[in-house]
């Protein structure tokens, strides 16, 4: 019961019941393999390391809170040392639940040192009706560093007939290479989200969208991916400029989106899907 409390008391109780999660992970190259060098975990976030099939390291992020609600905050920092290779995924799709007002906030910071590689492939984010989420992704790449990053969002649970009529999504990406900004974009969807997704220039009625960024990349790789056009379930747009490649995905549902993402990712030279993607 909070009816007898003033506004400040209610705010303190609300804040005390919000999920907070932090991971700070640094990996290093030792004896020809990539291994954790330092790990800090706090709150609802954990990171686990399944036995690797290669010299690269696979990390799995687990949110023990079981999803995100308004006012929750997740903070993930990952540093890949010189000549390291790490693939990061999540244990399951992240769910963002309806909010009574505040945003759920996610901050992701990735640093890659010379010769290092980060492949960031979390499973989908499922956005519930009237959810509110603000996410920022900041990447710093050193010379000869490599990045593959894919983020997918599913709006609503189609199997349950749920449509995301309203809500708020702010998704900001900033990628720097040797200190120079090479990629920046912010996606903003709010208020009548279902109406916006129905627009032909947005999602044409699709419920799943994703972005894949590859650095470095060239026009040859983009052409190779375009040659897969007959295998796609949804609509795909592929661009390449200034040493990077960008792939946009739009699909009718999560299953079609996952299939198209998997098709592109497995076509990349030397790229394996995380094992949890294959279960």
C-alpha positions in Angstrom: 0.0 0.0 0.0 1.4 3.4 -1.0 -1.7 5.6 -0.8 -0.4 7.4 2.3 3.0 8.1 0.9 4.1 11.4 -0.7 5.6 11.7 -4.1 9.3 11.5 -3.0 8.6 8.3 -0.9 6.8 6.7 -3.9 9.8 7.6 -6.2 12.3 6.0 -3.7 10.2 2.8 -3.4 9.9 2.6 -7.2 13.7 3.1 -7.7 14.5 0.5 -5.0 12.5 -2.1 -6.9 14.1 -1.5 -10.3 16.5 -4.0 -11.8 20.1 -2.9 -12.2 22.7 -5.0 -14.0 26.3 -4.4 -14.8 28.9 -6.4 -16.7 32.5 -5.2 -17.3 34.5 -7.9 -19.2 38.0 -7.7 -20.6 39.5 -10.6 -22.7 43.1 -11.2 -23.6 45.1 -13.4 -26.0 47.0 -16.2 -24.2 48.7 -19.3 -25.7 46.9 -18.8 -29.0 43.5 -18.5 -27.5 41.1 -15.8 -26.2 40.3 -16.0 -22.5 38.7 -13.8 -19.9 41.2 -11.5 -18.2 38.9 -9.7 -15.8 35.2 -9.9 -15.1 32.9 -7.7 -13.0 29.2 -8.6 -12.5 26.6 -6.8 -10.5 22.9 -6.9 -10.1 20.8 -8.9 -12.5 23.5 -9.5 -15.2 25.8 -12.5 -15.5 28.2 -13.7 -18.2 29.0 -17.3 -18.9 31.5 -19.0 -21.2 30.5 -22.2 -22.9 33.3 -24.5 -24.0 34.7 -23.0 -27.2 34.9 -24.9 -30.5 37.7 -22.7 -31.7 40.5 -20.4 -30.4 37.9 -17.7 -30.2 35.9 -17.2 -27.0 32.1 -17.4 -26.8 30.3 -15.4 -24.1 26.7 -15.7 -23.1 24.9 -12.8 -21.3 22.2 -13.8 -18.8 19.7 -11.3 -17.4 18.4 -13.0 -14.2 15.6 -10.4 -13.9 13.8 -12.2 -16.7 13.2 -9.1 -18.8 13.1 -5.3 -18.5 10.5 -3.0 -17.2 10.3 0.8 -17.0 13.1 2.2 -14.9 15.4 -0.8 -15.2 19.0 -0.2 -16.3 21.6 -2.5 -17.9 25.2 -1.5 -18.4 27.6 -3.7 -20.4 31.2 -2.9 -21.1 33.4 -5.3 -23.2 37.1 -4.8 -24.0 38.8 -7.1 -26.5 42.5 -7.0 -26.1 45.1 -7.2 -28.9 44.6 -10.1 -31.3 41.6 -11.5 -29.4 38.4 -13.0 -30.9 35.1 -13.0 -29.0 31.5 -13.7 -29.9 28.8 -12.5 -27.6 25.2 -13.6 -27.5 22.4 -13.8 -24.9 20.9 -16.8 -23.2 17.4 -15.9 -24.6 15.4 -13.2 -26.2 15.3 -10.0 -24.1 11.7 -9.0 -23.2 10.8 -5.3 -22.7 7.6 -5.1 -20.8 4.9 -2.4 -20.6 6.0 0.7 -18.7 3.9 3.1 -16.5 6.2 6.0 -17.5 10.0 5.6 -17.2 12.2 4.1 -20.0 14.1 0.9 -19.6 17.7 1.8 -20.3 20.5 -0.2 -21.9 24.1 1.1 -22.4 26.6 -1.0 -24.4 30.2 0.0 -24.7 32.6 -2.1 -26.9 36.3 -1.5 -27.2 38.5 -3.4 -29.7 42.3 -3.2 -29.6 44.6 -3.7 -32.6 44.0 -7.1 -34.4 41.1 -7.8 -32.1 37.6 -8.9 -33.1 34.1 -8.6 -31.5 31.1 -10.3 -32.9 28.1 -9.0 -31.1 25.0 -11.2 -31.8 22.4 -11.1 -28.9 19.2 -12.9 -29.5 16.1 -10.8 -30.4 14.6 -8.0 -28.2 10.9 -8.5 -27.9 9.0 -5.2 -27.4 5.7 -5.5 -25.6 2.8 -3.1 -26.1 3.4 0.2 -24.4 7.0 -0.7 -23.6 9.6 2.1 -23.4 13.2 1.5 -24.1 16.3 3.7 -24.6 19.4 2.0 -25.8 22.9 3.3 -26.7 25.7 1.4 -28.4 29.1 2.9 -28.4 32.1 1.2 -30.2 35.7 2.2 -30.4 37.9 0.3 -32.9 41.6 0.4 -33.0 43.7 -0.1 -36.2 43.1 -3.5 -37.8 40.2 -4.2 -35.4 37.1 -6.0 -36.6 33.5 -5.6 -35.7 30.3 -7.5 -36.5 27.2 -6.3 -34.7 23.6 -7.3 -35.2 20.6 -6.2 -33.2 17.0 -7.5 -33.9 13.7 -6.3 -32.5 10.3 -8.0 -32.6 7.3 -5.8 -32.0 4.7 -7.7 -30.1 4.0 -11.4 -29.6 2.2 -12.4 -32.8 1.4 -15.9 -31.5 -0.7 -14.3 -28.8 -2.2 -11.7 -31.1 -0.4 -8.8 -29.4 0.2 -5.6 -31.5 2.5 -2.8 -30.2 0.0 0.0 -30.6 2.0 2.5 -28.7 5.3 2.8 -26.8 8.7 4.4 -27.2 12.0 3.2 -28.7 15.2 5.2 -29.0 18.2 3.3 -30.3 21.5 5.2 -30.8 24.6 3.7 -32.4 28.0 5.4 -32.6 31.1 3.7 -34.0 34.5 5.2 -34.0 37.6 3.9 -35.8 40.9 5.1 -34.4 39.0 7.9 -32.8 37.2 9.0 -36.0 33.4 8.7 -36.1 32.6 6.3 -39.0 29.0 5.4 -38.3 26.2 7.2 -36.4 22.5 6.7 -36.4 19.5 7.0 -34.1 16.2 5.2 -34.5 13.2 6.7 -32.9 9.7 5.2 -32.8 7.1 6.5 -30.3 3.4 7.1 -29.7 1.5 5.2 -32.5 4.2 2.6 -33.2 1.9 0.1 -35.0 0.7 2.9 -37.4 4.3 3.9 -38.2 5.4 0.2 -38.8 2.6 -0.1 -41.3 4.1 2.6 -43.5 5.8 1.3 -46.6 9.0 3.3 -46.0 9.2 2.0 -42.4 8.3 -1.7 -42.1 5.4 -2.2 -44.5 3.5 -3.9 -41.8 6.3 -6.2 -40.7 6.8 -7.0 -37.0 10.5 -7.7 -37.1 13.4 -5.4 -37.9 17.2 -5.8 -37.6 20.4 -4.0 -38.4 23.8 -5.7 -39.1 27.0 -3.6 -39.3 30.3 -5.1 -40.5 33.7 -3.3 -40.1 35.9 -3.6 -42.2 34.0 -4.6 -45.3 34.0 -3.6 -49.0 31.7 -3.6 -52.0 32.7 -7.2 -52.9 31.2 -8.5 -49.6 28.1 -6.5 -50.2 27.7 -8.0 -53.7 28.3 -11.5 -52.2 25.4 -10.9 -49.8 23.1 -9.5 -52.4 23.6 -12.7 -54.4 21.6 -14.5 -51.6 18.5 -12.6 -52.5 16.5 -15.6 -53.5 17.0 -17.2 -50.0 15.5 -14.3 -48.0 12.0 -14.5 -46.4 11.7 -10.7 -45.8 13.0 -7.5 -47.3 16.8 -6.9 -47.1 18.8 -3.8 -48.0 22.6 -3.9 -48.3 25.0 -1.0 -48.5 28.7 -0.5 -48.5 30.8 2.6 -48.2 34.0 3.9 -46.6 35.2 0.5 -45.5 32.0 -0.8 -43.9 28.9 -2.7 -44.8 25.4 -2.3 -43.5 22.5 -4.7 -43.8 18.9 -3.8 -43.0 16.3 -6.5 -42.4 12.5 -6.3 -42.3 10.3 -9.4 -41.9 6.7 -10.3 -41.1 7.6 -12.1 -37.8 10.5 -13.2 -35.6 11.0 -16.6 -37.3 11.5 -15.1 -40.7 13.8 -12.4 -39.3 15.9 -15.0 -37.5 16.2 -17.1 -40.7 17.3 -14.1 -42.8 19.9 -13.0 -40.2 21.3 -16.5 -40.0 21.5 -16.7 -43.8 23.6 -13.5 -44.0 25.8 -14.3 -40.9 26.7 -17.8 -42.1 27.7 -16.3 -45.5 30.3 -14.1 -43.9 33.9 -15.5 -44.2 34.8 -17.6 -41.2 31.7 -16.8 -39.3 29.9 -19.4 -37.1 26.6 -18.8 -35.4 26.6 -18.9 -31.6 25.5 -22.4 -30.5 22.4 -20.9 -28.7 21.2 -19.6 -32.1 21.1 -23.2 -33.4 19.1 -24.8 -30.5 
